């Protein structure tokens, strides 16, 4: 992963997490920590999407 300072030069960083373990396959090595780290991101996304109209079949 590139250093945060490099990413901030070309993009807006909204959420950044550093992990001591997990490496290339965190979903296999540290699944609980990965879930705890990603859940807030998706919770924010769901809040934003609530205001959008839904399609009705």
C-alpha distance matrix in Angstrom:
0.0 3.8 6.6 8.6 11.4 10.2 9.6 13.0 14.7 14.6 14.5 16.1 13.9 16.2 14.4 11.4 11.2 10.0 11.3 13.0 13.3 12.6 10.0 9.7 12.9 13.3 16.2 18.1 17.3 17.3 18.8 20.7 17.8 15.8 19.0 19.7 16.3 16.7 20.5 20.7 18.7 21.2 24.1 23.5 23.4 26.6 28.3 27.7 28.9 32.1 33.8 33.5 36.6 36.6 38.3 41.4 42.6
3.8 0.0 3.8 6.4 8.3 6.6 6.9 10.3 11.5 11.9 12.5 14.4 12.7 15.7 14.6 11.8 12.4 11.5 13.6 15.3 16.3 16.0 13.6 13.4 16.7 16.9 19.8 21.8 21.0 20.7 22.2 23.8 20.7 18.8 21.8 22.1 18.5 18.9 22.5 22.2 20.1 22.8 25.5 24.4 24.4 27.9 29.2 28.2 29.8 33.0 34.3 34.1 37.4 37.7 39.5 42.7 44.2
6.6 3.8 0.0 3.8 5.4 5.5 6.7 8.9 10.5 12.0 12.5 13.8 11.8 14.8 13.8 10.7 11.5 10.4 13.1 14.7 16.5 17.0 15.1 15.8 18.9 18.4 21.5 23.6 22.3 21.5 23.3 24.3 20.9 19.4 22.4 22.1 18.5 19.4 22.8 22.0 20.2 23.4 25.7 24.3 24.8 28.4 29.3 28.4 30.4 33.4 34.6 34.8 38.3 38.9 40.9 44.2 45.9
8.6 6.4 3.8 0.0 3.8 5.4 5.1 6.1 8.8 10.4 10.1 10.6 8.4 11.4 10.6 8.0 9.8 9.8 13.2 15.5 17.6 18.0 16.8 17.4 20.0 19.0 21.7 24.3 23.1 21.8 23.1 23.6 20.2 18.7 21.3 20.6 16.9 17.6 20.8 19.5 17.7 21.0 23.0 21.4 22.1 25.6 26.2 25.3 27.6 30.5 31.5 32.0 35.5 36.3 38.6 41.9 43.8
11.4 8.3 5.4 3.8 0.0 3.8 5.5 5.2 6.6 9.4 10.1 10.9 9.8 13.2 13.3 11.3 13.3 13.3 16.7 18.7 21.0 21.6 20.1 20.8 23.5 22.7 25.5 28.0 26.8 25.5 26.9 27.4 23.9 22.5 25.0 24.2 20.4 21.2 24.2 22.5 20.7 24.0 25.9 23.8 24.6 28.2 28.5 27.3 29.7 32.7 33.3 33.8 37.3 38.5 40.7 44.2 46.2
10.2 6.6 5.5 5.4 3.8 0.0 3.8 5.5 5.4 7.2 8.9 11.0 10.6 14.3 14.7 12.8 14.9 14.9 18.0 20.0 21.7 21.8 19.8 19.8 22.8 22.6 25.2 27.7 26.9 26.0 27.3 28.2 24.9 23.1 25.6 25.3 21.6 21.8 25.0 23.7 21.4 24.4 26.7 24.7 24.9 28.6 29.2 27.7 29.8 33.0 33.6 33.6 37.0 38.0 40.0 43.5 45.3
9.6 6.9 6.7 5.1 5.5 3.8 0.0 3.8 5.4 5.6 5.9 7.9 7.5 11.1 11.7 10.4 13.0 13.8 17.0 19.6 21.0 20.7 19.0 18.7 21.2 20.8 23.1 25.9 25.4 24.3 25.1 26.0 22.9 20.8 23.0 22.8 19.0 18.8 21.9 20.6 18.0 20.9 23.3 21.2 21.2 24.9 25.6 24.1 26.0 29.3 29.9 29.9 33.3 34.2 36.2 39.7 41.6
13.0 10.3 8.9 6.1 5.2 5.5 3.8 0.0 3.8 5.5 5.2 5.9 6.1 9.8 11.2 10.6 13.8 15.0 18.6 21.3 23.2 23.2 21.9 21.9 24.2 23.4 25.5 28.5 27.9 26.4 27.1 27.5 24.3 22.4 24.3 23.6 19.8 19.7 22.4 20.5 18.1 21.3 23.1 20.6 20.9 24.7 24.9 23.2 25.6 28.6 29.0 29.3 32.8 34.2 36.4 39.9 42.1
14.7 11.5 10.5 8.8 6.6 5.4 5.4 3.8 0.0 3.8 6.0 8.1 9.5 13.2 15.0 14.3 17.4 18.3 21.7 24.2 26.0 26.0 24.3 24.0 26.6 26.2 28.4 31.2 30.7 29.6 30.3 31.0 27.8 25.8 27.7 27.3 23.5 23.2 25.9 24.1 21.5 24.4 26.4 23.8 23.8 27.6 27.8 25.8 28.0 31.2 31.2 31.2 34.7 36.1 38.2 41.8 43.9
14.6 11.9 12.0 10.4 9.4 7.2 5.6 5.5 3.8 0.0 3.8 7.2 9.3 12.9 14.8 14.7 17.9 19.2 22.4 25.2 26.5 25.9 24.1 23.3 25.7 25.5 27.3 30.3 30.3 29.2 29.6 30.5 27.6 25.2 26.9 26.9 23.2 22.3 25.0 23.4 20.4 22.9 25.2 22.6 22.0 25.8 26.3 24.0 25.8 29.2 29.2 28.8 32.1 33.5 35.3 39.0 40.9
14.5 12.5 12.5 10.1 10.1 8.9 5.9 5.2 6.0 3.8 0.0 3.8 6.2 9.3 11.7 12.2 15.7 17.6 20.9 24.0 25.2 24.5 23.2 22.4 24.4 23.8 25.3 28.6 28.7 27.3 27.3 28.0 25.2 22.7 24.1 23.9 20.3 19.2 21.7 19.9 16.9 19.4 21.5 18.8 18.3 22.1 22.5 20.3 22.2 25.5 25.6 25.4 28.8 30.2 32.2 35.8 37.9
16.1 14.4 13.8 10.6 10.9 11.0 7.9 5.9 8.1 7.2 3.8 0.0 3.8 6.2 9.3 10.7 14.4 16.9 20.3 23.6 25.1 24.6 23.9 23.5 25.1 23.9 25.3 28.7 28.7 26.8 26.6 26.8 24.0 21.8 22.8 22.2 18.6 17.7 19.7 17.5 14.7 17.4 19.0 16.0 16.1 19.8 19.7 17.7 20.1 23.2 23.2 23.5 27.1 28.6 31.0 34.6 36.9
13.9 12.7 11.8 8.4 9.8 10.6 7.5 6.1 9.5 9.3 6.2 3.8 0.0 3.8 5.8 6.9 10.7 13.3 16.7 20.1 21.7 21.3 20.9 20.8 22.3 20.8 22.3 25.7 25.5 23.4 23.4 23.4 20.5 18.5 19.6 18.8 15.2 14.7 16.9 14.7 12.3 15.4 17.1 14.5 15.1 18.8 18.9 17.5 20.0 22.9 23.5 24.1 27.7 29.0 31.5 34.9 37.1
16.2 15.7 14.8 11.4 13.2 14.3 11.1 9.8 13.2 12.9 9.3 6.2 3.8 0.0 3.8 6.9 10.4 13.7 16.9 20.5 21.9 21.5 21.7 21.8 22.6 20.7 21.7 25.3 25.2 22.7 22.2 21.8 19.1 17.2 17.7 16.6 13.3 12.6 14.2 11.5 9.3 12.6 13.7 11.0 12.0 15.6 15.4 14.4 17.1 19.7 20.5 21.5 25.2 26.4 29.2 32.4 34.9
14.4 14.6 13.8 10.6 13.3 14.7 11.7 11.2 15.0 14.8 11.7 9.3 5.8 3.8 0.0 3.8 6.8 10.4 13.3 17.0 18.4 18.1 18.6 19.0 19.7 17.4 18.6 22.1 21.7 19.1 18.8 18.3 15.4 13.7 14.5 13.2 9.8 9.7 11.7 9.4 7.7 11.4 12.7 10.9 12.4 15.7 15.9 15.7 18.2 20.6 22.1 23.1 26.7 27.4 30.2 33.2 35.5
11.4 11.8 10.7 8.0 11.3 12.8 10.4 10.6 14.3 14.7 12.2 10.7 6.9 6.9 3.8 0.0 3.8 6.9 10.1 13.6 15.3 15.3 15.6 16.4 17.5 15.3 17.2 20.4 19.5 17.2 17.6 17.4 14.0 12.6 14.4 13.2 9.5 10.3 13.1 11.5 10.3 13.8 15.5 14.3 15.6 18.8 19.4 19.3 21.6 24.1 25.7 26.5 30.1 30.6 33.2 36.2 38.3
11.2 12.4 11.5 9.8 13.3 14.9 13.0 13.8 17.4 17.9 15.7 14.4 10.7 10.4 6.8 3.8 0.0 3.8 6.5 10.1 11.8 12.1 13.0 14.4 15.2 12.6 14.8 17.7 16.4 13.9 14.7 14.4 10.9 10.0 12.3 11.0 7.5 9.4 12.4 11.6 11.2 14.5 16.1 15.8 17.3 20.1 21.0 21.4 23.5 25.7 27.8 28.7 32.1 32.3 34.8 37.6 39.4
10.0 11.5 10.4 9.8 13.3 14.9 13.8 15.0 18.3 19.2 17.6 16.9 13.3 13.7 10.4 6.9 3.8 0.0 3.8 6.8 9.1 10.3 10.8 13.0 14.3 12.0 14.9 17.1 15.2 13.1 14.9 14.9 11.2 11.0 14.0 12.9 9.8 12.2 15.3 15.0 14.8 18.0 19.6 19.5 21.0 23.7 24.7 25.2 27.1 29.4 31.5 32.3 35.7 35.8 38.2 40.9 42.6
11.3 13.6 13.1 13.2 16.7 18.0 17.0 18.6 21.7 22.4 20.9 20.3 16.7 16.9 13.3 10.1 6.5 3.8 0.0 3.8 5.5 7.1 8.5 11.3 12.1 9.5 12.6 14.3 11.9 9.9 12.3 12.5 8.9 9.3 12.7 11.9 9.7 12.4 15.4 16.0 16.2 18.8 20.6 21.1 22.5 24.8 26.1 27.0 28.6 30.8 33.2 34.0 37.1 36.9 39.1 41.7 43.1
13.0 15.3 14.7 15.5 18.7 20.0 19.6 21.3 24.2 25.2 24.0 23.6 20.1 20.5 17.0 13.6 10.1 6.8 3.8 0.0 3.8 7.1 8.5 12.0 13.0 10.7 14.2 14.8 11.7 10.4 13.6 13.9 10.7 11.8 15.3 14.6 13.0 15.9 18.7 19.4 19.9 22.4 24.0 24.8 26.2 28.4 29.7 30.7 32.3 34.4 36.9 37.7 40.8 40.4 42.6 45.1 46.5
13.3 16.3 16.5 17.6 21.0 21.7 21.0 23.2 26.0 26.5 25.2 25.1 21.7 21.9 18.4 15.3 11.8 9.1 5.5 3.8 0.0 3.8 5.9 9.5 9.8 7.8 11.2 11.3 8.1 7.5 11.0 12.1 9.6 10.4 14.0 14.2 13.0 15.5 18.3 19.8 20.1 22.1 24.0 25.2 26.2 28.2 30.0 31.1 32.2 34.3 37.0 37.6 40.4 39.8 41.7 44.0 45.1
12.6 16.0 17.0 18.0 21.6 21.8 20.7 23.2 26.0 25.9 24.5 24.6 21.3 21.5 18.1 15.3 12.1 10.3 7.1 7.1 3.8 0.0 3.8 6.5 6.1 4.2 7.8 8.0 5.5 5.6 8.7 10.8 9.0 8.6 12.3 13.4 12.3 13.9 16.9 18.9 18.8 20.3 22.7 24.0 24.6 26.4 28.6 29.6 30.4 32.6 35.4 35.6 38.3 37.4 39.1 41.4 42.2
10.0 13.6 15.1 16.8 20.1 19.8 19.0 21.9 24.3 24.1 23.2 23.9 20.9 21.7 18.6 15.6 13.0 10.8 8.5 8.5 5.9 3.8 0.0 3.8 5.6 5.9 9.6 9.8 8.0 9.2 11.8 14.3 12.4 11.3 15.0 16.3 14.5 15.7 19.1 20.9 20.1 21.8 24.5 25.5 25.6 27.8 30.1 30.6 31.4 33.9 36.5 36.4 39.2 38.3 39.9 42.4 43.2
9.7 13.4 15.8 17.4 20.8 19.8 18.7 21.9 24.0 23.3 22.4 23.5 20.8 21.8 19.0 16.4 14.4 13.0 11.3 12.0 9.5 6.5 3.8 0.0 3.8 6.2 8.9 9.4 9.1 10.7 12.4 15.4 14.0 12.0 15.3 17.3 15.5 15.7 19.2 21.2 19.9 21.2 24.3 25.2 24.8 27.0 29.6 29.8 30.2 33.0 35.5 35.0 37.6 36.6 37.9 40.4 41.0
12.9 16.7 18.9 20.0 23.5 22.8 21.2 24.2 26.6 25.7 24.4 25.1 22.3 22.6 19.7 17.5 15.2 14.3 12.1 13.0 9.8 6.1 5.6 3.8 0.0 3.8 5.5 5.7 6.3 8.3 9.3 12.8 12.2 10.1 13.0 15.5 14.4 14.5 17.5 20.1 19.2 19.8 22.9 24.3 23.9 25.6 28.4 29.0 29.1 31.6 34.4 34.0 36.3 35.1 36.2 38.5 38.9
13.3 16.9 18.4 19.0 22.7 22.6 20.8 23.4 26.2 25.5 23.8 23.9 20.8 20.7 17.4 15.3 12.6 12.0 9.5 10.7 7.8 4.2 5.9 6.2 3.8 0.0 3.8 5.3 5.0 5.1 6.3 9.3 8.4 6.5 9.8 11.9 11.0 11.6 14.6 17.0 16.7 17.6 20.2 21.8 21.9 23.5 26.1 27.0 27.4 29.6 32.5 32.5 35.0 33.8 35.3 37.6 38.3
16.2 19.8 21.5 21.7 25.5 25.2 23.1 25.5 28.4 27.3 25.3 25.3 22.3 21.7 18.6 17.2 14.8 14.9 12.6 14.2 11.2 7.8 9.6 8.9 5.5 3.8 0.0 3.8 5.9 5.8 4.6 8.2 8.7 6.4 8.3 11.4 11.3 11.1 13.4 16.5 16.2 16.3 18.9 21.0 20.8 21.9 24.8 25.9 25.8 27.9 31.0 30.8 33.0 31.5 32.9 34.9 35.4
18.1 21.8 23.6 24.3 28.0 27.7 25.9 28.5 31.2 30.3 28.6 28.7 25.7 25.3 22.1 20.4 17.7 17.1 14.3 14.8 11.3 8.0 9.8 9.4 5.7 5.3 3.8 0.0 3.8 6.0 5.9 9.6 10.7 9.5 11.4 14.2 14.5 14.7 16.8 20.0 19.9 20.0 22.5 24.7 24.5 25.5 28.4 29.6 29.4 31.4 34.6 34.4 36.5 34.8 35.9 37.7 38.0
17.3 21.0 22.3 23.1 26.8 26.9 25.4 27.9 30.7 30.3 28.7 28.7 25.5 25.2 21.7 19.5 16.4 15.2 11.9 11.7 8.1 5.5 8.0 9.1 6.3 5.0 5.9 3.8 0.0 3.8 6.2 9.1 9.4 9.3 11.9 13.9 14.1 15.2 17.5 20.3 20.6 21.2 23.4 25.5 25.8 27.0 29.6 30.9 31.2 33.1 36.2 36.3 38.6 37.2 38.6 40.5 41.0
17.3 20.7 21.5 21.8 25.5 26.0 24.3 26.4 29.6 29.2 27.3 26.8 23.4 22.7 19.1 17.2 13.9 13.1 9.9 10.4 7.5 5.6 9.2 10.7 8.3 5.1 5.8 6.0 3.8 0.0 3.8 5.7 5.6 6.2 8.8 10.2 10.8 12.4 14.4 17.0 17.8 18.6 20.5 22.6 23.3 24.4 26.7 28.3 28.8 30.5 33.7 34.1 36.5 35.3 37.0 38.9 39.7
18.8 22.2 23.3 23.1 26.9 27.3 25.1 27.1 30.3 29.6 27.3 26.6 23.4 22.2 18.8 17.6 14.7 14.9 12.3 13.6 11.0 8.7 11.8 12.4 9.3 6.3 4.6 5.9 6.2 3.8 0.0 3.8 5.5 5.1 6.1 8.6 9.8 10.6 12.0 15.2 15.9 16.1 17.9 20.5 20.9 21.6 24.1 25.9 26.0 27.6 30.9 31.2 33.5 32.0 33.7 35.5 36.2
20.7 23.8 24.3 23.6 27.4 28.2 26.0 27.5 31.0 30.5 28.0 26.8 23.4 21.8 18.3 17.4 14.4 14.9 12.5 13.9 12.1 10.8 14.3 15.4 12.8 9.3 8.2 9.6 9.1 5.7 3.8 0.0 3.8 5.4 5.2 6.2 8.6 10.1 10.6 13.5 15.2 15.5 16.6 19.3 20.3 20.7 22.9 25.0 25.5 26.7 30.0 30.8 33.1 31.8 33.8 35.5 36.5
17.8 20.7 20.9 20.2 23.9 24.9 22.9 24.3 27.8 27.6 25.2 24.0 20.5 19.1 15.4 14.0 10.9 11.2 8.9 10.7 9.6 9.0 12.4 14.0 12.2 8.4 8.7 10.7 9.4 5.6 5.5 3.8 0.0 3.8 5.5 5.1 6.1 8.7 10.1 12.2 13.7 14.9 16.1 18.2 19.5 20.6 22.4 24.3 25.2 26.7 29.7 30.6 33.3 32.4 34.6 36.6 37.9
15.8 18.8 19.4 18.7 22.5 23.1 20.8 22.4 25.8 25.2 22.7 21.8 18.5 17.2 13.7 12.6 10.0 11.0 9.3 11.8 10.4 8.6 11.3 12.0 10.1 6.5 6.4 9.5 9.3 6.2 5.1 5.4 3.8 0.0 3.8 5.5 5.1 6.2 8.5 11.0 11.5 12.5 14.5 16.4 17.1 18.4 20.6 22.1 22.8 24.6 27.6 28.1 30.8 29.9 31.9 34.0 35.2
19.0 21.8 22.4 21.3 25.0 25.6 23.0 24.3 27.7 26.9 24.1 22.8 19.6 17.7 14.5 14.4 12.3 14.0 12.7 15.3 14.0 12.3 15.0 15.3 13.0 9.8 8.3 11.4 11.9 8.8 6.1 5.2 5.5 3.8 0.0 3.8 5.4 5.3 5.9 9.2 10.3 10.4 11.9 14.5 15.2 15.8 18.1 20.0 20.5 21.9 25.2 25.8 28.3 27.2 29.2 31.2 32.4
19.7 22.1 22.1 20.6 24.2 25.3 22.8 23.6 27.3 26.9 23.9 22.2 18.8 16.6 13.2 13.2 11.0 12.9 11.9 14.6 14.2 13.4 16.3 17.3 15.5 11.9 11.4 14.2 13.9 10.2 8.6 6.2 5.1 5.5 3.8 0.0 3.8 5.7 5.6 7.6 9.8 10.8 11.3 13.6 15.3 16.1 17.6 19.8 20.8 22.0 25.1 26.2 29.0 28.3 30.7 32.7 34.2
16.3 18.5 18.5 16.9 20.4 21.6 19.0 19.8 23.5 23.2 20.3 18.6 15.2 13.3 9.8 9.5 7.5 9.8 9.7 13.0 13.0 12.3 14.5 15.5 14.4 11.0 11.3 14.5 14.1 10.8 9.8 8.6 6.1 5.1 5.4 3.8 0.0 3.8 5.8 6.8 7.9 9.9 11.2 12.6 14.1 15.7 17.2 18.7 20.1 21.8 24.5 25.5 28.5 28.1 30.6 32.9 34.6
16.7 18.9 19.4 17.6 21.2 21.8 18.8 19.7 23.2 22.3 19.2 17.7 14.7 12.6 9.7 10.3 9.4 12.2 12.4 15.9 15.5 13.9 15.7 15.7 14.5 11.6 11.1 14.7 15.2 12.4 10.6 10.1 8.7 6.2 5.3 5.7 3.8 0.0 3.8 5.7 5.4 6.7 8.8 10.3 11.1 12.7 14.7 16.0 17.0 18.9 21.7 22.4 25.2 24.7 27.0 29.4 31.1
20.5 22.5 22.8 20.8 24.2 25.0 21.9 22.4 25.9 25.0 21.7 19.7 16.9 14.2 11.7 13.1 12.4 15.3 15.4 18.7 18.3 16.9 19.1 19.2 17.5 14.6 13.4 16.8 17.5 14.4 12.0 10.6 10.1 8.5 5.9 5.6 5.8 3.8 0.0 3.8 5.4 5.3 6.1 8.7 9.9 10.5 12.4 14.5 15.3 16.6 19.7 20.7 23.4 22.8 25.4 27.5 29.3
20.7 22.2 22.0 19.5 22.5 23.7 20.6 20.5 24.1 23.4 19.9 17.5 14.7 11.5 9.4 11.5 11.6 15.0 16.0 19.4 19.8 18.9 20.9 21.2 20.1 17.0 16.5 20.0 20.3 17.0 15.2 13.5 12.2 11.0 9.2 7.6 6.8 5.7 3.8 0.0 3.8 5.5 5.0 6.2 8.6 9.9 10.6 12.6 14.3 15.5 18.2 19.7 22.8 22.8 25.7 28.0 30.2
18.7 20.1 20.2 17.7 20.7 21.4 18.0 18.1 21.5 20.4 16.9 14.7 12.3 9.3 7.7 10.3 11.2 14.8 16.2 19.9 20.1 18.8 20.1 19.9 19.2 16.7 16.2 19.9 20.6 17.8 15.9 15.2 13.7 11.5 10.3 9.8 7.9 5.4 5.4 3.8 0.0 3.8 5.5 5.3 6.4 8.8 10.2 11.0 12.6 14.7 17.0 18.0 21.2 21.3 24.0 26.7 28.9
21.2 22.8 23.4 21.0 24.0 24.4 20.9 21.3 24.4 22.9 19.4 17.4 15.4 12.6 11.4 13.8 14.5 18.0 18.8 22.4 22.1 20.3 21.8 21.2 19.8 17.6 16.3 20.0 21.2 18.6 16.1 15.5 14.9 12.5 10.4 10.8 9.9 6.7 5.3 5.5 3.8 0.0 3.8 5.3 4.9 6.1 8.6 9.8 10.3 12.3 15.1 15.8 18.6 18.3 20.9 23.4 25.4
24.1 25.5 25.7 23.0 25.9 26.7 23.3 23.1 26.4 25.2 21.5 19.0 17.1 13.7 12.7 15.5 16.1 19.6 20.6 24.0 24.0 22.7 24.5 24.3 22.9 20.2 18.9 22.5 23.4 20.5 17.9 16.6 16.1 14.5 11.9 11.3 11.2 8.8 6.1 5.0 5.5 3.8 0.0 3.8 5.4 5.2 6.3 8.8 9.9 10.8 13.8 15.2 18.1 18.0 21.0 23.3 25.6
23.5 24.4 24.3 21.4 23.8 24.7 21.2 20.6 23.8 22.6 18.8 16.0 14.5 11.0 10.9 14.3 15.8 19.5 21.1 24.8 25.2 24.0 25.5 25.2 24.3 21.8 21.0 24.7 25.5 22.6 20.5 19.3 18.2 16.4 14.5 13.6 12.6 10.3 8.7 6.2 5.3 5.3 3.8 0.0 3.8 5.5 5.2 6.4 8.8 10.2 12.3 14.0 17.3 18.0 21.2 23.8 26.4
23.4 24.4 24.8 22.1 24.6 24.9 21.2 20.9 23.8 22.0 18.3 16.1 15.1 12.0 12.4 15.6 17.3 21.0 22.5 26.2 26.2 24.6 25.6 24.8 23.9 21.9 20.8 24.5 25.8 23.3 20.9 20.3 19.5 17.1 15.2 15.3 14.1 11.1 9.9 8.6 6.4 4.9 5.4 3.8 0.0 3.8 5.4 5.2 6.2 8.8 10.9 11.6 14.8 15.3 18.2 21.0 23.5
26.6 27.9 28.4 25.6 28.2 28.6 24.9 24.7 27.6 25.8 22.1 19.8 18.8 15.6 15.7 18.8 20.1 23.7 24.8 28.4 28.2 26.4 27.8 27.0 25.6 23.5 21.9 25.5 27.0 24.4 21.6 20.7 20.6 18.4 15.8 16.1 15.7 12.7 10.5 9.9 8.8 6.1 5.2 5.5 3.8 0.0 3.8 5.4 5.0 6.2 9.3 10.2 13.0 13.0 16.1 18.5 21.0
28.3 29.2 29.3 26.2 28.5 29.2 25.6 24.9 27.8 26.3 22.5 19.7 18.9 15.4 15.9 19.4 21.0 24.7 26.1 29.7 30.0 28.6 30.1 29.6 28.4 26.1 24.8 28.4 29.6 26.7 24.1 22.9 22.4 20.6 18.1 17.6 17.2 14.7 12.4 10.6 10.2 8.6 6.3 5.2 5.4 3.8 0.0 3.8 5.5 5.4 7.7 10.0 13.1 13.9 17.4 19.8 22.8
27.7 28.2 28.4 25.3 27.3 27.7 24.1 23.2 25.8 24.0 20.3 17.7 17.5 14.4 15.7 19.3 21.4 25.2 27.0 30.7 31.1 29.6 30.6 29.8 29.0 27.0 25.9 29.6 30.9 28.3 25.9 25.0 24.3 22.1 20.0 19.8 18.7 16.0 14.5 12.6 11.0 9.8 8.8 6.4 5.2 5.4 3.8 0.0 3.8 5.6 6.4 7.9 11.5 13.1 16.5 19.3 22.4
28.9 29.8 30.4 27.6 29.7 29.8 26.0 25.6 28.0 25.8 22.2 20.1 20.0 17.1 18.2 21.6 23.5 27.1 28.6 32.3 32.2 30.4 31.4 30.2 29.1 27.4 25.8 29.4 31.2 28.8 26.0 25.5 25.2 22.8 20.5 20.8 20.1 17.0 15.3 14.3 12.6 10.3 9.9 8.8 6.2 5.0 5.5 3.8 0.0 3.8 5.4 5.4 8.7 9.6 12.8 15.7 18.7
32.1 33.0 33.4 30.5 32.7 33.0 29.3 28.6 31.2 29.2 25.5 23.2 22.9 19.7 20.6 24.1 25.7 29.4 30.8 34.4 34.3 32.6 33.9 33.0 31.6 29.6 27.9 31.4 33.1 30.5 27.6 26.7 26.7 24.6 21.9 22.0 21.8 18.9 16.6 15.5 14.7 12.3 10.8 10.2 8.8 6.2 5.4 5.6 3.8 0.0 3.8 5.6 8.0 8.9 12.6 14.8 18.1
33.8 34.3 34.6 31.5 33.3 33.6 29.9 29.0 31.2 29.2 25.6 23.2 23.5 20.5 22.1 25.7 27.8 31.5 33.2 36.9 37.0 35.4 36.5 35.5 34.4 32.5 31.0 34.6 36.2 33.7 30.9 30.0 29.7 27.6 25.2 25.1 24.5 21.7 19.7 18.2 17.0 15.1 13.8 12.3 10.9 9.3 7.7 6.4 5.4 3.8 0.0 3.8 6.6 9.0 12.7 15.1 18.7
33.5 34.1 34.8 32.0 33.8 33.6 29.9 29.3 31.2 28.8 25.4 23.5 24.1 21.5 23.1 26.5 28.7 32.3 34.0 37.7 37.6 35.6 36.4 35.0 34.0 32.5 30.8 34.4 36.3 34.1 31.2 30.8 30.6 28.1 25.8 26.2 25.5 22.4 20.7 19.7 18.0 15.8 15.2 14.0 11.6 10.2 10.0 7.9 5.4 5.6 3.8 0.0 3.8 6.4 9.7 12.7 16.1
36.6 37.4 38.3 35.5 37.3 37.0 33.3 32.8 34.7 32.1 28.8 27.1 27.7 25.2 26.7 30.1 32.1 35.7 37.1 40.8 40.4 38.3 39.2 37.6 36.3 35.0 33.0 36.5 38.6 36.5 33.5 33.1 33.3 30.8 28.3 29.0 28.5 25.2 23.4 22.8 21.2 18.6 18.1 17.3 14.8 13.0 13.1 11.5 8.7 8.0 6.6 3.8 0.0 3.8 6.7 9.4 12.9
36.6 37.7 38.9 36.3 38.5 38.0 34.2 34.2 36.1 33.5 30.2 28.6 29.0 26.4 27.4 30.6 32.3 35.8 36.9 40.4 39.8 37.4 38.3 36.6 35.1 33.8 31.5 34.8 37.2 35.3 32.0 31.8 32.4 29.9 27.2 28.3 28.1 24.7 22.8 22.8 21.3 18.3 18.0 18.0 15.3 13.0 13.9 13.1 9.6 8.9 9.0 6.4 3.8 0.0 3.8 6.4 9.7
38.3 39.5 40.9 38.6 40.7 40.0 36.2 36.4 38.2 35.3 32.2 31.0 31.5 29.2 30.2 33.2 34.8 38.2 39.1 42.6 41.7 39.1 39.9 37.9 36.2 35.3 32.9 35.9 38.6 37.0 33.7 33.8 34.6 31.9 29.2 30.7 30.6 27.0 25.4 25.7 24.0 20.9 21.0 21.2 18.2 16.1 17.4 16.5 12.8 12.6 12.7 9.7 6.7 3.8 0.0 3.8 6.5
41.4 42.7 44.2 41.9 44.2 43.5 39.7 39.9 41.8 39.0 35.8 34.6 34.9 32.4 33.2 36.2 37.6 40.9 41.7 45.1 44.0 41.4 42.4 40.4 38.5 37.6 34.9 37.7 40.5 38.9 35.5 35.5 36.6 34.0 31.2 32.7 32.9 29.4 27.5 28.0 26.7 23.4 23.3 23.8 21.0 18.5 19.8 19.3 15.7 14.8 15.1 12.7 9.4 6.4 3.8 0.0 3.8
42.6 44.2 45.9 43.8 46.2 45.3 41.6 42.1 43.9 40.9 37.9 36.9 37.1 34.9 35.5 38.3 39.4 42.6 43.1 46.5 45.1 42.2 43.2 41.0 38.9 38.3 35.4 38.0 41.0 39.7 36.2 36.5 37.9 35.2 32.4 34.2 34.6 31.1 29.3 30.2 28.9 25.4 25.6 26.4 23.5 21.0 22.8 22.4 18.7 18.1 18.7 16.1 12.9 9.7 6.5 3.8 0.0
